[in-house]
Amino acid sequence: MNIGVLGRRWLAVTLLGSWLSSSAEAQVWVQVDTKAQTLQVLDGETVLDRFDRVALGVAGAGLKQRRGDDKTPLGSFRVGWFNSQSRFGLFIGLDYPNRDYAERALQDGRIDSQTYGRIVAALDAGRTPPQDTPLGGQIGIHGLGAGNPDVHGLFNWTNGCVALTDAEMRRLVKWVEAGTRVEIR
């Protein structure tokens, strides 16, 4: 063998390793743009699927303060569970309240240290955080179920979730699994 062949092999192995490394770093994740009211499924920065009309909470999106405020929480979440028997058709549950919401609520006095500890312990163990705290729960991405498609197209109607049509949910569920990152901005 001459140096040319060895050099080409080294270059090929280096390029392949670089490509595999960058491919492994890219992961499917979901981005909800609350201002544009869109949802995108991405692999790294590559758009895999896009949904152009999502409904949010009746009170819009922002920092969710408490159960029943009808606000869609902003932040970074993970898919925690799936419920195909929901009254909204398919329900993709998020790990709300997450650590950021729990820390903020503890500092503001909206939850006590025991509640904070329950939330953090569940998150650290990879479990769904308690859904019965003063911060609320059952936040996710869901379909319409028996809901009115005309209302969905015109208004933010959820109690704090992100809603798509049932057909769009069937498309979305093919891209996500437990642990998929969901960014609501």
SULTAKA-V313819 format. One record per backbone hydrogen bond with DSSP energy under -0.5 kcal/mol. NH is the residue of the N-H (numbers start at 0). CO is the residue of the C=O. E is the energy in kcal/mol with one decimal. If there is no record, write none. Layout:
BEGIN
nh=NH co=CO e=E
nh=NH co=CO e=E
END
This chain:
BEGIN
nh=4 co=1 e=-0.5
nh=5 co=1 e=-1.7
nh=6 co=2 e=-2.8
nh=7 co=3 e=-2.2
nh=8 co=4 e=-2.5
nh=9 co=5 e=-2.7
nh=10 co=6 e=-2.3
nh=11 co=7 e=-2.6
nh=12 co=8 e=-2.8
nh=13 co=9 e=-2.5
nh=14 co=10 e=-2.8
nh=15 co=11 e=-2.6
nh=16 co=12 e=-2.6
nh=17 co=13 e=-2.3
nh=18 co=14 e=-2.5
nh=19 co=15 e=-3.0
nh=20 co=16 e=-2.4
nh=21 co=17 e=-2.4
nh=22 co=18 e=-2.4
nh=23 co=19 e=-2.4
nh=24 co=20 e=-1.5
nh=25 co=21 e=-1.2
nh=28 co=41 e=-2.6
nh=29 co=180 e=-2.6
nh=30 co=39 e=-2.8
nh=31 co=182 e=-3.4
nh=32 co=30 e=-0.6
nh=32 co=37 e=-2.3
nh=33 co=31 e=-0.8
nh=36 co=32 e=-1.5
nh=37 co=32 e=-1.6
nh=38 co=50 e=-2.2
nh=39 co=30 e=-2.7
nh=40 co=48 e=-2.8
nh=41 co=28 e=-3.1
nh=41 co=39 e=-0.5
nh=42 co=45 e=-2.6
nh=43 co=26 e=-1.8
nh=43 co=41 e=-0.5
nh=44 co=42 e=-0.7
nh=45 co=42 e=-2.0
nh=46 co=44 e=-0.5
nh=47 co=40 e=-3.4
nh=48 co=40 e=-1.4
nh=50 co=38 e=-3.1
nh=53 co=36 e=-2.0
nh=54 co=162 e=-2.1
nh=57 co=157 e=-2.5
nh=58 co=69 e=-2.4
nh=59 co=56 e=-2.5
nh=61 co=71 e=-2.3
nh=63 co=61 e=-0.9
nh=66 co=133 e=-2.8
nh=68 co=65 e=-1.6
nh=71 co=59 e=-2.8
nh=72 co=70 e=-0.6
nh=72 co=159 e=-0.5
nh=73 co=61 e=-1.7
nh=74 co=183 e=-2.7
nh=76 co=74 e=-0.5
nh=76 co=181 e=-2.8
nh=78 co=179 e=-2.2
nh=79 co=92 e=-3.4
nh=80 co=92 e=-1.1
nh=82 co=90 e=-2.7
nh=85 co=82 e=-0.6
nh=85 co=88 e=-1.0
nh=88 co=85 e=-1.7
nh=90 co=82 e=-2.2
nh=91 co=140 e=-3.0
nh=92 co=80 e=-2.3
nh=92 co=90 e=-0.7
nh=93 co=138 e=-2.8
nh=94 co=77 e=-1.9
nh=95 co=93 e=-1.9
nh=101 co=97 e=-2.3
nh=102 co=98 e=-2.8
nh=103 co=99 e=-2.3
nh=104 co=100 e=-2.4
nh=105 co=101 e=-2.3
nh=106 co=102 e=-2.4
nh=107 co=103 e=-2.1
nh=108 co=104 e=-0.6
nh=108 co=105 e=-0.8
nh=109 co=104 e=-2.4
nh=110 co=104 e=-1.2
nh=115 co=111 e=-2.3
nh=116 co=112 e=-2.5
nh=117 co=113 e=-2.1
nh=118 co=114 e=-2.2
nh=119 co=115 e=-2.7
nh=120 co=116 e=-2.5
nh=121 co=117 e=-1.9
nh=122 co=118 e=-2.4
nh=123 co=119 e=-2.9
nh=124 co=120 e=-1.5
nh=125 co=122 e=-1.5
nh=126 co=121 e=-3.0
nh=135 co=132 e=-1.9
nh=140 co=91 e=-2.2
nh=141 co=161 e=-2.4
nh=142 co=87 e=-0.9
nh=142 co=89 e=-1.4
nh=144 co=87 e=-0.7
nh=145 co=86 e=-0.9
nh=146 co=143 e=-2.7
nh=148 co=146 e=-0.6
nh=151 co=147 e=-2.0
nh=152 co=148 e=-1.8
nh=153 co=149 e=-0.7
nh=153 co=150 e=-1.1
nh=154 co=150 e=-2.8
nh=156 co=154 e=-0.7
nh=157 co=55 e=-2.2
nh=161 co=139 e=-2.5
nh=162 co=54 e=-2.7
nh=163 co=141 e=-2.5
nh=168 co=164 e=-2.2
nh=169 co=165 e=-1.9
nh=170 co=166 e=-1.4
nh=171 co=167 e=-2.9
nh=172 co=168 e=-2.6
nh=173 co=170 e=-0.9
nh=174 co=171 e=-2.3
nh=175 co=171 e=-0.9
nh=178 co=78 e=-2.7
nh=179 co=176 e=-2.4
nh=180 co=27 e=-0.5
nh=181 co=76 e=-2.8
nh=182 co=29 e=-3.1
nh=183 co=74 e=-3.1
nh=183 co=181 e=-0.6
nh=184 co=31 e=-2.8
nh=184 co=182 e=-0.7
END
